[in-house]
Amino acid sequence: MTIQPRVRDELHALRDQVRHLRGGMVASADGMVIAHDLRNIEPDALAALTAAAIGVAKRLTEATGQGGFEETLTRGTHGYVAAYAAGARAVLTTVGGPDINVGRLHLQARQAAERIGALVDEAPAPDPS
């Protein structure tokens, strides 16, 4: 059984829980899309950009003695992009409008990332060949 439908269900639930959330994506830590519910955003490109951003965020937290990566938030003129560690092998990326309640986003996305991380970590790792 593939985990993709269960992860997509988590993404849909998160969108229902957080007003002004435009969409989300779960990708492996190395930038491979697992599931998404994005509209008007190319998921493969976002997964690659997220992997690069997480790489920098990990180095930043390690260099400053802040421990392992947990999350990052970027604010632009048209809204927010937040990424959350989802277990040992994945990351949850969310895209929200400028009116999103960032506190609610963090609360709900952290919980979703925990559930998604459990799903991904329990699934067999993909065969590298």
All heavy atoms as an XYZ file, in Angstrom:
945
protein
N       0.838     -1.197      0.000
C       0.000      0.000      0.000
C       0.876      1.251      0.000
O       1.795      1.379      0.789
C      -0.890      0.000      1.234
C      -1.776      1.200      1.330
S      -2.872      1.037      2.752
C      -3.076      2.722      3.137
N       0.602      2.142     -0.888
C       1.372      3.373     -0.979
C       0.896      4.371      0.087
O      -0.279      4.399      0.445
C       1.257      3.979     -2.389
O       2.013      5.193     -2.421
C      -0.174      4.288     -2.754
N       1.831      5.191      0.544
C       1.469      6.188      1.559
C       0.932      7.468      0.936
O       0.376      8.300      1.638
C       2.662      6.528      2.471
C       3.804      7.165      1.677
C       3.117      5.314      3.243
C       4.833      7.835      2.524
N       1.071      7.623     -0.382
C       0.682      8.864     -1.030
C      -0.751      9.301     -0.714
O      -0.957     10.470     -0.355
C       0.910      8.761     -2.528
C       0.690     10.069     -3.250
C       0.980      9.962     -4.738
O       0.970      8.872     -5.304
N       1.232     11.092     -5.349
N      -1.768      8.442     -0.808
C      -3.133      8.902     -0.492
C      -3.279      9.354      0.966
O      -3.992     10.331      1.238
C      -4.007      7.681     -0.777
C      -3.211      6.818     -1.687
C      -1.774      7.069     -1.327
N      -2.616      8.682      1.870
C      -2.722      9.061      3.284
C      -2.039     10.408      3.541
O      -2.540     11.231      4.314
C      -2.136      7.955      4.153
C      -2.988      6.680      4.058
C      -2.347      5.466      4.652
N      -2.147      5.603      6.079
C      -1.333      4.808      6.782
N      -0.676      3.833      6.192
N      -1.205      4.977      8.080
N      -0.917     10.638      2.877
C      -0.233     11.922      3.013
C      -1.080     13.025      2.387
O      -1.240     14.112      2.958
C       1.177     11.862      2.387
C       1.816     13.244      2.355
C       2.062     10.878      3.159
N      -1.664     12.751      1.233
C      -2.529     13.745      0.591
C      -3.731     14.071      1.471
O      -4.149     15.230      1.567
C      -2.984     13.252     -0.786
C      -3.668     14.371     -1.578
C      -3.974     14.005     -3.021
N      -2.751     13.893     -3.794
C      -2.330     12.773     -4.394
N      -3.035     11.665     -4.326
N      -1.223     12.760     -5.087
N      -4.288     13.077      2.151
C      -5.384     13.328      3.097
C      -4.939     14.289      4.196
O      -5.706     15.171      4.602
C      -5.881     12.023      3.714
C      -6.652     11.149      2.734
O      -7.054     11.650      1.664
O      -6.844      9.953      3.059
N      -3.734     14.119      4.684
C      -3.204     15.036      5.714
C      -3.079     16.454      5.157
O      -3.400     17.428      5.848
C      -1.842     14.555      6.225
C      -1.911     13.348      7.136
C      -2.488     13.654      8.514
O      -2.597     14.836      8.911
O      -2.841     12.681      9.202
N      -2.636     16.578      3.926
C      -2.521     17.899      3.305
C      -3.888     18.558      3.155
O      -4.041     19.749      3.428
C      -1.840     17.789      1.940
C      -0.368     17.391      1.956
C       0.122     17.107      0.540
C       0.478     18.462      2.623
N      -4.892     17.788      2.739
C      -6.249     18.335      2.597
C      -6.812     18.751      3.958
O      -7.456     19.802      4.071
C      -7.173     17.317      1.930
C      -6.826     17.068      0.502
N      -7.467     16.120     -0.263
C      -5.907     17.615     -0.320
C      -6.962     16.117     -1.478
N      -6.007     17.014     -1.534
N      -6.577     17.939      4.976
C      -7.043     18.276      6.323
C      -6.385     19.565      6.813
O      -7.040     20.422      7.415
C      -6.765     17.124      7.285
N      -5.106     19.711      6.542
C      -4.395     20.921      6.952
C      -4.985     22.140      6.256
O      -5.213     23.179      6.898
C      -2.900     20.783      6.630
C      -2.011     21.945      7.036
C      -2.068     22.190      8.543
C      -0.570     21.676      6.590
N      -5.283     22.023      4.991
C      -5.891     23.149      4.263
C      -7.247     23.508      4.870
O      -7.605     24.683      4.976
C      -6.058     22.811      2.786
C      -6.515     24.015      1.969
C      -6.917     23.626      0.570
N      -5.817     23.210     -0.239
C      -5.387     23.871     -1.312
N      -5.962     24.991     -1.677
N      -4.390     23.408     -2.021
N      -8.009     22.501      5.294
C      -9.300     22.746      5.926
C      -9.161     23.426      7.285
O     -10.047     24.161      7.714
C     -10.076     21.438      6.100
C     -10.557     20.856      4.779
O     -10.592     21.590      3.762
O     -10.885     19.651      4.768
N      -8.066     23.187      7.974
C      -7.869     23.705      9.324
C      -7.290     25.116      9.366
O      -7.418     25.806     10.377
C      -6.929     22.779     10.108
C      -7.503     21.408     10.351
C      -6.446     20.421     10.810
O      -5.245     20.626     10.645
N      -6.904     19.322     11.384
N      -6.636     25.534      8.293
C      -5.936     26.824      8.299
C      -6.457     27.685      7.145
O      -6.207     27.388      5.978
C      -4.402     26.625      8.170
C      -3.693     27.976      8.211
C      -3.875     25.701      9.268
N      -7.173     28.747      7.506
C      -7.674     29.681      6.488
C      -6.513     30.341      5.765
O      -5.477     30.602      6.356
C      -8.532     30.763      7.141
C      -9.873     30.229      7.610
C     -10.748     31.331      8.141
N     -10.940     32.345      7.104
C     -11.222     33.607      7.358
N     -11.380     34.028      8.590
N     -11.379     34.457      6.379
N      -6.695     30.586      4.493
C      -5.726     31.248      3.627
C      -4.506     30.377      3.303
O      -3.519     30.884      2.769
C      -5.271     32.597      4.193
C      -6.398     33.523      4.501
N      -7.180     34.106      3.522
C      -6.911     33.936      5.682
C      -8.101     34.848      4.094
N      -7.973     34.758      5.399
N      -4.587     29.086      3.627
C      -3.538     28.165      3.211
C      -3.817     27.797      1.761
O      -4.895     27.287      1.433
C      -3.513     26.912      4.091
C      -2.400     25.912      3.773
C      -1.026     26.537      4.015
C      -2.563     24.664      4.618
N      -2.884     28.073      0.894
C      -3.090     27.853     -0.542
C      -2.750     26.433     -0.973
O      -3.229     25.972     -2.009
C      -2.256     28.842     -1.337
C      -2.711     30.272     -1.138
C      -1.865     31.230     -1.926
N      -2.325     32.594     -1.738
C      -1.548     33.652     -1.900
N      -0.294     33.509     -2.262
N      -2.033     34.852     -1.696
N      -1.908     25.771     -0.221
C      -1.556     24.410     -0.586
C      -0.355     23.915      0.179
O       0.268     24.657      0.931
N      -0.076     22.653     -0.013
C       1.045     22.041      0.670
C       1.661     20.930     -0.153
O       1.081     20.472     -1.142
N       2.833     20.515      0.280
C       3.554     19.465     -0.408
C       4.409     18.723      0.607
O       4.920     19.313      1.549
C       4.466     20.074     -1.472
C       5.338     19.065     -2.185
S       6.701     19.849     -3.057
C       7.612     20.561     -1.718
N       4.536     17.432      0.405
C       5.459     16.627      1.185
C       6.466     16.061      0.203
O       6.089     15.515     -0.851
C       4.741     15.499      1.946
C       5.738     14.602      2.658
C       3.748     16.097      2.944
N       7.730     16.222      0.544
C       8.806     15.724     -0.309
C       9.850     15.053      0.569
O       9.931     15.307      1.775
C       9.445     16.872     -1.086
N      10.629     14.207     -0.059
C      11.751     13.608      0.663
C      12.768     14.707      0.943
O      12.754     15.767      0.301
C      12.382     12.495     -0.173
O      12.937     13.031     -1.364
N      13.640     14.455      1.892
C      14.637     15.452      2.262
C      15.554     15.812      1.093
O      16.106     16.908      1.058
C      15.460     14.946      3.442
N      15.677     14.906      0.119
C      16.524     15.195     -1.037
C      15.747     15.776     -2.222
O      16.280     15.931     -3.309
C      17.319     13.964     -1.456
C      16.436     12.786     -1.847
O      15.200     12.886     -1.714
O      16.985     11.760     -2.271
N      14.475     16.111     -2.029
C      13.731     16.868     -3.030
C      12.839     16.084     -3.968
O      12.445     16.602     -5.018
N      12.453     14.860     -3.612
C      11.543     14.076     -4.446
C      10.116     14.208     -3.897
O       9.878     13.935     -2.716
C      11.959     12.607     -4.461
C      13.370     12.382     -4.986
S      13.627     12.951     -6.669
C      12.583     11.840     -7.544
N       9.170     14.601     -4.740
C       7.780     14.815     -4.318
C       7.158     13.483     -3.900
O       7.245     12.490     -4.618
C       6.949     15.458     -5.443
C       5.483     15.566     -5.036
C       7.510     16.818     -5.811
N       6.517     13.499     -2.726
C       5.758     12.340     -2.238
C       4.270     12.559     -2.507
O       3.588     11.678     -3.010
C       6.032     12.098     -0.743
C       7.505     11.725     -0.536
C       5.093     11.040     -0.168
C       7.961     11.686      0.910
N       3.766     13.741     -2.175
C       2.363     14.095     -2.412
C       2.233     15.614     -2.335
O       3.038     16.285     -1.681
C       1.451     13.431     -1.387
N       1.205     16.148     -3.004
C       0.979     17.596     -2.941
C      -0.484     17.900     -3.228
O      -1.213     17.078     -3.770
C       1.890     18.340     -3.923
C       1.476     18.193     -5.352
N       0.586     19.054     -5.959
C       1.805     17.277     -6.294
C       0.403     18.689     -7.207
N       1.132     17.597     -7.443
N      -0.891     19.109     -2.826
C      -2.198     19.623     -3.238
C      -2.035     21.085     -3.662
O      -2.849     21.933     -3.365
C      -3.265     19.439     -2.142
C      -3.131     20.404     -0.993
O      -2.060     21.018     -0.839
O      -4.104     20.574     -0.248
N      -0.982     21.336     -4.398
C      -0.659     22.676     -4.878
C      -1.423     22.995     -6.150
O      -1.649     22.126     -6.979
C       0.842     22.774     -5.172
C       1.773     22.554     -3.984
C       3.195     22.335     -4.479
C       1.693     23.732     -3.036
N      -1.774     24.253     -6.275
C      -2.384     24.765     -7.504
C      -1.494     25.887     -8.016
O      -1.072     26.745     -7.246
C      -3.779     25.305     -7.225
C      -4.727     24.246     -6.729
C      -6.089     24.837     -6.389
N      -6.855     23.851     -5.648
C      -7.593     24.129     -4.593
N      -7.695     25.355     -4.155
N      -8.252     23.173     -3.988
N      -1.219     25.876     -9.296
C      -0.436     26.935     -9.927
C       1.004     27.026     -9.426
O       1.633     28.071     -9.570
C      -1.126     28.297     -9.777
C      -2.525     28.300    -10.337
O      -2.774     27.719    -11.392
N      -3.454     28.912     -9.629
N       1.502     25.973     -8.824
C       2.902     25.899     -8.397
C       3.422     24.536     -8.827
O       2.787     23.516     -8.555
C       3.054     26.064     -6.871
C       2.547     27.439     -6.418
C       4.503     25.868     -6.444
C       2.517     27.620     -4.909
N       4.553     24.522     -9.488
C       5.153     23.284     -9.958
C       5.754     22.533     -8.760
O       6.689     23.010     -8.126
C       6.243     23.592    -10.994
C       7.103     22.428    -11.388
C       6.327     21.224    -11.882
O       5.378     21.396    -12.673
O       6.675     20.111    -11.455
N       5.206     21.364     -8.399
C       5.666     20.660     -7.202
C       7.126     20.203     -7.262
O       7.822     20.268     -6.247
C       4.715     19.468     -7.078
C       4.032     19.350     -8.387
C       4.096     20.673     -9.053
N       7.594     19.758     -8.436
C       8.986     19.307     -8.523
C       9.961     20.460     -8.268
O      10.965     20.293     -7.584
C       9.268     18.664     -9.881
C       8.547     17.336    -10.046
O       8.409     16.594     -9.052
O       8.109     17.043    -11.172
N       9.646     21.623     -8.826
C      10.500     22.794     -8.607
C      10.472     23.219     -7.140
O      11.513     23.539     -6.556
C      10.056     23.945     -9.503
N       9.282     23.213     -6.536
C       9.179     23.583     -5.129
C       9.922     22.579     -4.244
O      10.581     22.972     -3.280
C       7.715     23.688     -4.694
C       7.491     24.119     -3.248
C       8.118     25.484     -2.965
C       6.010     24.135     -2.918
N       9.849     21.304     -4.575
C      10.566     20.286     -3.795
C      12.071     20.518     -3.861
O      12.772     20.425     -2.841
C      10.217     18.889     -4.299
N      12.578     20.835     -5.038
C      14.015     21.100     -5.185
C      14.428     22.351     -4.412
O      15.461     22.358     -3.726
C      14.371     21.239     -6.661
N      13.630     23.403     -4.508
C      13.936     24.632     -3.770
C      13.862     24.405     -2.259
O      14.684     24.931     -1.497
C      12.976     25.750     -4.179
C      13.203     26.325     -5.568
C      12.038     27.220     -5.971
C      14.511     27.100     -5.603
N      12.879     23.630     -1.825
C      12.749     23.322     -0.402
C      13.971     22.558      0.083
O      14.521     22.861      1.149
C      11.469     22.529     -0.116
O      10.339     23.323     -0.480
C      11.364     22.152      1.350
N      14.424     21.570     -0.689
C      15.609     20.797     -0.293
C      16.821     21.719     -0.145
O      17.600     21.584      0.817
C      15.887     19.692     -1.310
N      16.976     22.667     -1.064
C      18.092     23.609     -0.972
C      17.959     24.510      0.256
O      18.929     24.731      0.994
C      18.167     24.449     -2.243
N      16.744     25.006      0.495
C      16.515     25.882      1.655
C      16.745     25.138      2.963
O      17.315     25.688      3.909
C      15.096     26.459      1.605
N      16.301     23.879      3.018
C      16.482     23.079      4.225
C      17.963     22.817      4.453
O      18.440     22.831      5.588
C      15.693     21.749      4.124
C      14.200     22.021      4.020
C      15.992     20.836      5.298
C      13.635     22.939      5.049
N      18.698     22.595      3.391
C      20.138     22.400      3.516
C      20.806     23.606      4.171
O      21.632     23.464      5.083
N      20.432     24.802      3.721
C      20.981     26.023      4.310
C      20.505     26.180      5.756
O      21.284     26.512      6.650
C      20.594     27.259      3.466
C      20.969     28.552      4.172
C      21.255     27.178      2.090
N      19.221     25.916      6.001
C      18.673     26.046      7.363
C      19.364     25.079      8.323
O      19.658     25.436      9.467
C      17.166     25.816      7.347
N      19.639     23.857      7.871
C      20.344     22.884      8.719
C      21.731     23.386      9.073
O      22.156     23.305     10.232
C      20.449     21.527      8.014
C      19.169     20.748      7.984
C      19.366     19.421      7.259
C      18.075     18.617      7.251
N      18.242     17.334      6.559
N      22.432     23.903      8.082
C      23.777     24.432      8.347
C      23.721     25.621      9.291
O      24.569     25.768     10.175
C      24.452     24.811      7.034
C      24.796     23.578      6.200
C      25.514     23.911      4.930
N      26.776     24.586      5.199
C      27.458     25.247      4.283
N      27.004     25.340      3.052
N      28.586     25.831      4.600
N      22.707     26.457      9.133
C      22.555     27.635      9.985
C      22.303     27.240     11.435
O      22.930     27.778     12.354
C      21.416     28.515      9.453
C      21.141     29.816     10.190
C      22.346     30.744     10.125
C      19.926     30.496      9.586
N      21.386     26.293     11.660
C      21.098     25.888     13.039
C      22.298     25.185     13.669
O      22.593     25.402     14.841
C      19.847     24.986     13.127
O      20.012     23.838     12.301
C      18.588     25.740     12.731
N      23.004     24.371     12.887
C      24.180     23.685     13.413
C      25.304     24.671     13.728
O      25.942     24.588     14.778
C      24.665     22.621     12.420
C      23.715     21.446     12.312
C      24.016     20.537     11.130
O      25.002     20.774     10.394
O      23.240     19.579     10.932
N      25.552     25.634     12.824
C      26.629     26.600     13.004
C      26.408     27.508     14.203
O      27.367     28.007     14.797
C      26.805     27.436     11.733
N      25.157     27.721     14.562
C      24.852     28.608     15.688
C      24.531     27.854     16.966
O      24.130     28.452     17.959
C      23.672     29.538     15.331
O      22.531     28.742     14.985
C      24.037     30.463     14.184
N      24.689     26.533     16.913
C      24.449     25.725     18.107
C      22.987     25.592     18.487
O      22.663     25.348     19.644
N      22.083     25.725     17.517
C      20.653     25.666     17.806
C      20.056     24.274     17.624
O      18.842     24.106     17.723
C      19.900     26.673     16.926
C      20.372     28.108     17.102
C      20.315     28.567     18.547
O      19.303     28.438     19.214
N      21.419     29.104     19.042
N      20.899     23.290     17.355
C      20.412     21.920     17.227
C      19.975     21.595     15.815
O      20.320     22.290     14.859
N      19.199     20.519     15.696
C      18.749     20.058     14.389
C      17.625     20.911     13.831
O      16.899     21.588     14.558
N      17.489     20.846     12.522
C      16.445     21.600     11.827
C      15.060     21.124     12.238
O      14.810     19.925     12.316
C      16.598     21.449     10.310
C      15.414     21.958      9.550
C      15.255     23.303      9.333
C      14.435     21.088      9.079
C      14.148     23.797      8.643
C      13.333     21.555      8.388
C      13.186     22.909      8.175
N      14.154     22.057     12.485
C      12.748     21.748     12.738
C      11.813     22.446     11.767
O      10.882     21.844     11.261
C      12.379     22.085     14.185
C      13.053     21.155     15.184
C      12.557     21.349     16.596
O      11.498     21.989     16.787
O      13.232     20.854     17.502
N      12.050     23.744     11.511
C      11.154     24.477     10.610
C      11.798     25.771     10.158
O      12.733     26.267     10.781
C       9.815     24.772     11.269
C       9.916     25.655     12.485
C       8.629     25.713     13.299
O       8.083     24.654     13.641
O       8.189     26.842     13.578
N      11.249     26.299      9.083
C      11.671     27.599      8.583
C      10.453     28.322      8.015
O       9.528     27.680      7.515
C      12.790     27.470      7.522
O      13.238     28.763      7.152
C      12.331     26.716      6.302
N      10.464     29.646      8.089
C       9.356     30.461      7.592
C       9.935     31.586      6.746
O      10.862     32.276      7.179
C       8.557     31.052      8.752
C       7.422     32.009      8.382
C       6.273     31.253      7.732
C       6.932     32.760      9.612
N       9.388     31.751      5.556
C       9.799     32.835      4.669
C       8.566     33.671      4.352
O       7.526     33.129      3.984
C      10.403     32.281      3.359
O      11.506     31.444      3.687
C      10.858     33.406      2.458
N       8.699     34.976      4.522
C       7.590     35.881      4.222
C       7.932     36.702      2.994
O       9.003     37.300      2.909
C       7.354     36.807      5.412
C       6.179     37.724      5.207
C       5.938     38.563      6.445
N       5.616     39.909      6.012
C       5.712     40.985      6.760
N       6.153     40.897      7.991
N       5.384     42.146      6.293
N       7.021     36.709      2.037
C       7.163     37.527      0.842
C       6.037     38.546      0.782
O       5.140     38.555      1.627
N       6.063     39.367     -0.213
C       5.041     40.416     -0.313
C       3.645     39.854     -0.560
O       2.655     40.522     -0.274
C       5.386     41.421     -1.436
O       5.553     40.711     -2.660
C       6.640     42.194     -1.103
N       3.549     38.625     -1.058
C       2.246     38.027     -1.348
C       1.903     36.849     -0.440
O       0.938     36.124     -0.721
C       2.172     37.587     -2.808
C       2.348     38.715     -3.769
N       1.440     39.742     -3.903
C       3.357     39.006     -4.617
C       1.875     40.603     -4.796
N       3.040     40.184     -5.247
N       2.681     36.637      0.619
C       2.341     35.548      1.528
C       3.557     34.859      2.111
O       4.659     35.414      2.143
N       3.342     33.638      2.566
C       4.334     32.895      3.336
C       4.606     31.523      2.736
O       3.706     30.894      2.168
C       3.811     32.664      4.762
C       3.612     33.924      5.550
C       2.425     34.651      5.447
C       4.593     34.391      6.416
C       2.222     35.808      6.175
C       4.403     35.551      7.155
C       3.220     36.258      7.025
O       3.029     37.409      7.754
N       5.827     31.067      2.922
C       6.205     29.693      2.638
C       6.864     29.174      3.904
O       7.791     29.806      4.430
C       7.194     29.581      1.457
C       7.592     28.129      1.228
C       6.600     30.190      0.198
N       6.359     28.074      4.423
C       6.924     27.481      5.634
C       7.258     26.025      5.350
O       6.531     25.345      4.614
C       5.934     27.576      6.795
N       8.362     25.567      5.917
C       8.766     24.171      5.754
C       9.013     23.587      7.139
O       9.613     24.238      8.001
C      10.018     24.069      4.896
N       8.555     22.356      7.329
C       8.615     21.679      8.627
C       9.227     20.294      8.438
O       8.837     19.565      7.518
C       7.203     21.507      9.207
C       6.459     22.800      9.358
C       5.741     23.331      8.289
C       6.485     23.500     10.557
C       5.060     24.534      8.414
C       5.805     24.704     10.688
C       5.103     25.219      9.605
O       4.437     26.413      9.735
N      10.147     19.927      9.308
C      10.679     18.568      9.289
C       9.513     17.617      9.530
O       8.675     17.849     10.404
C      11.744     18.397     10.364
N       9.467     16.550      8.740
C       8.406     15.538      8.869
C       9.095     14.192      9.036
O       9.334     13.488      8.052
C       7.480     15.563      7.660
N       9.453     13.884     10.253
C      10.189     12.659     10.513
C      11.624     12.792     10.057
O      12.134     13.895      9.846
N      12.266     11.649      9.877
C      13.683     11.631      9.519
C      13.924     11.761      8.022
O      15.030     12.095      7.609
C      14.310     10.333     10.026
N      12.874     11.536      7.195
C      13.113     11.444      5.750
C      12.321     12.419      4.900
O      12.439     12.387      3.673
C      12.798     10.023      5.263
C      13.619      8.974      5.938
C      13.451      7.575      5.394
N      12.242      7.305      4.640
C      11.640      6.133      4.602
N      12.116      5.121      5.277
N      10.544      5.957      3.883
N      11.506     13.274      5.502
C      10.637     14.116      4.675
C      10.503     15.520      5.241
O      10.894     15.801      6.370
C       9.252     13.468      4.553
N       9.908     16.373      4.419
C       9.632     17.750      4.810
C       8.251     18.135      4.280
O       7.867     17.742      3.180
C      10.731     18.712      4.296
C      10.823     18.708      2.794
C      10.533     20.113      4.807
N       7.518     18.857      5.099
C       6.218     19.415      4.735
C       6.427     20.879      4.384
O       6.960     21.637      5.198
C       5.237     19.289      5.904
C       3.954     20.127      5.845
C       3.080     19.703      4.669
C       3.200     20.037      7.158
N       6.035     21.278      3.185
C       6.127     22.676      2.762
C       4.713     23.204      2.576
O       3.882     22.552      1.946
C       6.905     22.798      1.436
O       8.191     22.212      1.601
C       7.067     24.256      1.031
N       4.448     24.382      3.133
C       3.131     25.004      3.016
C       3.266     26.372      2.359
O       4.273     27.055      2.527
C       2.462     25.171      4.392
O       3.280     26.020      5.218
C       2.263     23.830      5.069
N       2.228     26.759      1.624
C       2.185     28.053      0.965
C       0.902     28.743      1.410
O      -0.188     28.199      1.239
C       2.206     27.898     -0.576
C       2.143     29.259     -1.257
C       3.440     27.116     -1.021
N       1.034     29.928      2.000
C      -0.123     30.638      2.511
C      -0.176     32.076      2.041
O       0.849     32.672      1.711
N      -1.368     32.603      2.016
C      -1.571     33.989      1.617
C      -1.119     34.963      2.690
O      -0.794     34.580      3.819
N      -1.129     36.247      2.373
C      -0.653     37.257      3.308
C      -1.514     37.393      4.562
O      -1.037     37.892      5.585
C      -0.665     38.549      2.492
C      -1.651     38.301      1.399
C      -1.578     36.831      1.108
N      -2.762     36.937      4.512
C      -3.659     37.060      5.658
C      -3.703     35.804      6.528
O      -4.505     35.731      7.466
C      -5.082     37.387      5.182
C      -5.158     38.751      4.507
O      -4.387     39.646      4.904
O      -5.963     38.902      3.573
N      -2.845     34.839      6.253
C      -2.840     33.609      7.036
C      -2.456     33.912      8.483
O      -1.662     34.819      8.755
C      -1.876     32.564      6.410
C      -2.179     31.166      6.938
C      -0.408     32.942      6.657
C      -1.486     30.062      6.136
N      -3.047     33.194      9.403
C      -2.691     33.292     10.813
C      -1.475     32.390     11.015
O      -1.595     31.164     11.050
C      -3.870     32.844     11.682
C      -3.582     32.911     13.153
O      -2.474     32.657     13.611
N      -4.606     33.239     13.923
N      -0.300     32.991     11.120
C       0.948     32.227     11.178
C       1.000     31.345     12.424
O       1.482     30.213     12.371
C       2.169     33.162     11.092
C       3.472     32.382     11.269
C       2.178     33.898      9.757
N       0.474     31.819     13.526
C       0.440     30.999     14.743
C      -0.389     29.738     14.544
O       0.011     28.641     14.936
N      -1.542     29.885     13.925
C      -2.397     28.714     13.643
C      -1.715     27.787     12.643
O      -1.772     26.569     12.776
C      -3.758     29.159     13.118
C      -4.674     27.979     12.809
C      -6.120     28.306     13.114
N      -6.991     27.193     12.837
C      -7.322     26.265     13.721
N      -6.837     26.329     14.951
N      -8.141     25.283     13.406
N      -1.083     28.373     11.627
C      -0.343     27.565     10.668
C       0.703     26.719     11.384
O       0.773     25.508     11.175
C       0.328     28.443      9.615
C       1.296     27.707      8.681
C       0.565     26.685      7.824
C       2.063     28.709      7.825
N       1.500     27.353     12.237
C       2.530     26.601     12.967
C       1.903     25.487     13.803
O       2.382     24.348     13.785
C       3.345     27.520     13.863
C       4.372     28.331     13.143
N       5.074     27.894     12.047
C       4.845     29.576     13.397
C       5.929     28.823     11.651
N       5.792     29.857     12.450
N       0.869     25.799     14.531
C       0.222     24.806     15.397
C      -0.254     23.599     14.588
O       0.073     22.448     14.900
C      -0.965     25.437     16.137
C      -1.807     24.475     16.974
C      -1.016     23.994     18.184
C      -3.104     25.146     17.402
N      -1.013     23.851     13.540
C      -1.592     22.767     12.757
C      -0.548     22.053     11.892
O      -0.578     20.820     11.758
C      -2.734     23.293     11.882
C      -3.895     23.867     12.659
C      -4.565     22.861     13.573
O      -4.594     21.672     13.298
N      -5.093     23.338     14.685
N       0.374     22.800     11.313
C       1.383     22.189     10.439
C       2.373     21.344     11.235
O       2.813     20.293     10.753
C       2.108     23.263      9.634
N       2.727     21.767     12.420
C       3.619     20.944     13.251
C       2.971     19.604     13.575
O       3.631     18.570     13.541
C       3.969     21.689     14.536
C       4.907     22.851     14.335
C       5.046     23.692     15.583
N       5.892     24.850     15.340
C       5.833     25.968     16.054
N       4.974     26.078     17.072
N       6.635     26.972     15.765
N       1.687     19.629     13.884
C       0.977     18.378     14.174
C       0.876     17.511     12.922
O       1.084     16.291     12.980
C      -0.413     18.686     14.742
C      -0.366     19.325     16.109
C      -1.727     19.824     16.583
O      -2.742     19.691     15.899
N      -1.755     20.409     17.773
N       0.563     18.133     11.796
C       0.483     17.387     10.541
C       1.846     16.809     10.170
O       1.939     15.653      9.731
C      -0.033     18.292      9.420
N       2.900     17.580     10.353
C       4.253     17.106     10.034
C       4.624     15.901     10.888
O       5.274     14.967     10.407
C       5.264     18.230     10.219
N       4.189     15.895     12.129
C       4.458     14.747     13.000
C       3.750     13.494     12.471
O       4.346     12.416     12.388
C       4.010     15.059     14.429
C       4.433     14.016     15.429
C       4.115     14.431     16.855
O       4.207     15.626     17.183
O       3.775     13.525     17.643
N       2.485     13.650     12.100
C       1.738     12.502     11.567
C       2.311     12.041     10.224
O       2.468     10.845      9.971
C       0.251     12.857     11.418
C      -0.466     13.029     12.759
C      -1.964     13.199     12.583
N      -2.336     14.349     11.782
C      -2.551     15.586     12.261
N      -2.436     15.821     13.556
N      -2.897     16.563     11.453
N       2.634     12.991      9.364
C       3.205     12.667      8.057
C       4.563     11.997      8.228
O       4.877     11.018      7.552
C       3.300     13.931      7.179
C       1.896     14.391      6.777
C       4.192     13.697      5.969
C       1.838     15.790      6.203
N       5.359     12.520      9.137
C       6.666     11.923      9.396
C       6.552     10.474      9.824
O       7.329      9.623      9.386
N       5.557     10.173     10.658
C       5.349      8.785     11.089
C       4.977      7.907      9.894
O       5.475      6.779      9.758
C       4.267      8.716     12.159
N       4.125      8.405      9.004
C       3.747      7.642      7.815
C       4.955      7.364      6.924
O       5.165      6.238      6.466
C       2.700      8.406      6.997
C       1.303      8.527      7.577
C       0.470      9.508      6.750
C       0.627      7.172      7.629
N       5.746      8.406      6.678
C       6.897      8.271      5.782
C       7.972      7.389      6.408
O       8.533      6.517      5.744
C       7.468      9.653      5.408
C       8.761      9.521      4.618
C       6.434     10.455      4.622
N       8.239      7.592      7.690
C       9.291      6.818      8.350
C       8.942      5.340      8.470
O       9.829      4.488      8.457
C       9.619      7.403      9.723
C      10.357      8.736      9.631
O      10.803      9.103      8.529
O      10.470      9.418     10.671
N       7.643      5.026      8.582
C       7.209      3.630      8.686
C       7.208      2.919      7.332
O       7.278      1.695      7.282
C       5.805      3.550      9.290
C       5.752      3.929     10.749
C       4.331      4.049     11.283
O       3.363      3.754     10.538
O       4.174      4.449     12.440
N       7.113      3.690      6.255
C       7.082      3.097      4.914
C       8.484      2.619      4.538
O       9.482      3.217      4.947
C       6.588      4.130      3.906
N       8.562      1.563      3.739
C       9.875      1.123      3.279
C      10.556      2.221      2.473
O       9.903      2.947      1.707
C       9.573     -0.083      2.385
C       8.147     -0.441      2.636
C       7.474      0.753      3.217
N      11.857      2.355      2.641
C      12.616      3.345      1.868
C      12.595      2.920      0.401
O      12.640      1.731      0.093
C      14.047      3.436      2.374
N      12.515      3.894     -0.513
C      12.507      3.548     -1.925
C      13.819      2.883     -2.338
O      14.873      3.202     -1.804
C      12.314      4.893     -2.636
C      12.464      5.942     -1.615
C      12.422      5.313     -0.266
N      13.730      1.970     -3.282
C      14.895      1.268     -3.786
C      15.722      2.249     -4.632
O      15.209      2.811     -5.596
C      14.461      0.082     -4.641
C      15.603     -0.769     -5.107
O      16.755     -0.514     -4.686
O      15.362     -1.689     -5.893
N      17.005      2.482     -4.292
C      17.808      3.473     -5.019
C      18.184      3.052     -6.426
O      18.655      3.856     -7.199
C      19.049      3.627     -4.141
C      19.147      2.373     -3.342
C      17.717      1.880     -3.189
N      17.949      1.785     -6.798
C      18.359      1.345     -8.136
C      17.339      1.665     -9.201
O      16.292      2.073     -9.061
C      18.625     -0.133     -8.148
O      17.496     -0.869     -7.714
